[in-house]
Amino acid sequence: LPSHPAQYITVQSVRLTDGRVALKLQNRTPRSVKGVVVTVQFTDVSGQQRQLNGTLPQVLAAESSVVIDLGLGQLTDERMASTRASVIRAYLATSRKR
């Protein structure tokens, strides 16, 4: 998983019902994952290419998905189409034995 996280966790940009842009991350593995780091490339309102990196704050359960608002507000269709996201790091979540 740490070597090729994008093979196991998919990410895509989606539009929320109110028009804001968000990311949908889907864990396709039978194990929970943590430390999921995503990079997002987008065009800002002035037409400049920008990149954001962020770590998912929670554990992503096995075979589940989560939608995260990026805080970019509403994007035009053109800006939405140019938004790219990828998973660059993730680790298996392990439970500690007591």
C-alpha positions in Angstrom: 0.0 0.0 0.0 2.7 2.6 0.8 4.4 2.0 -2.5 1.3 2.3 -4.8 -1.6 3.9 -2.8 -3.5 5.0 -5.9 -4.0 1.4 -6.9 -6.0 0.8 -3.7 -7.6 4.2 -2.9 -9.3 6.1 -5.7 -9.9 9.9 -5.6 -12.1 12.0 -7.8 -13.3 15.6 -7.7 -17.1 15.9 -7.4 -19.5 18.7 -7.2 -21.7 19.0 -4.1 -25.4 19.8 -4.5 -24.7 23.5 -3.8 -22.0 23.6 -6.5 -18.9 23.5 -4.2 -16.1 21.2 -5.3 -15.2 18.2 -3.1 -13.1 15.1 -3.2 -14.5 11.6 -3.0 -12.0 9.1 -1.7 -12.8 5.4 -1.9 -10.9 2.6 -0.1 -11.1 -0.5 -2.3 -9.1 -2.6 0.2 -10.5 -5.1 2.8 -8.4 -3.2 5.4 -8.8 0.2 7.0 -6.2 2.8 6.0 -4.8 5.9 7.7 -2.5 8.8 6.8 -4.0 9.2 3.4 -2.2 12.1 1.7 -3.9 13.7 -1.3 -2.6 16.3 -3.7 -5.0 18.5 -5.7 -4.2 20.6 -8.7 -6.7 23.3 -9.7 -7.0 26.7 -11.5 -7.7 29.6 -9.2 -10.0 32.5 -10.0 -7.1 34.5 -11.5 -6.3 31.6 -13.9 -3.1 30.5 -12.0 -2.4 26.8 -11.5 -2.4 25.9 -7.8 -1.6 22.8 -5.8 -2.8 21.7 -2.4 -1.6 18.8 -0.3 -3.6 17.5 2.6 -3.8 14.5 4.9 -7.2 12.9 5.6 -7.6 13.4 9.4 -9.5 10.2 10.0 -9.1 6.5 9.3 -10.8 5.4 6.1 -12.6 2.2 6.8 -12.3 -0.9 4.7 -14.3 -0.8 1.4 -15.8 2.6 2.3 -15.7 6.1 0.9 -15.7 9.7 2.2 -16.5 13.0 0.6 -14.4 16.0 1.7 -15.2 19.7 0.9 -12.0 21.3 -0.4 -13.0 24.8 0.7 -12.5 26.1 -2.8 -16.1 27.3 -3.2 -18.1 27.0 -6.3 -16.1 26.4 -9.5 -17.1 27.0 -13.1 -17.4 23.9 -15.3 -14.1 24.7 -17.0 -12.3 25.0 -13.6 -13.9 21.9 -12.3 -12.8 20.0 -15.4 -9.2 21.1 -14.9 -9.1 19.9 -11.2 -6.9 16.9 -10.7 -6.4 14.9 -7.5 -4.3 11.9 -6.6 -3.4 9.9 -3.6 0.3 10.0 -2.9 0.6 8.2 0.4 -1.4 5.9 2.7 -0.8 3.3 5.3 -2.7 0.3 6.7 -4.3 1.1 10.0 -3.4 -1.4 12.7 -5.0 -1.9 16.0 -3.0 -2.2 19.1 -3.4 -5.3 21.2 -4.0 -4.8 24.9 
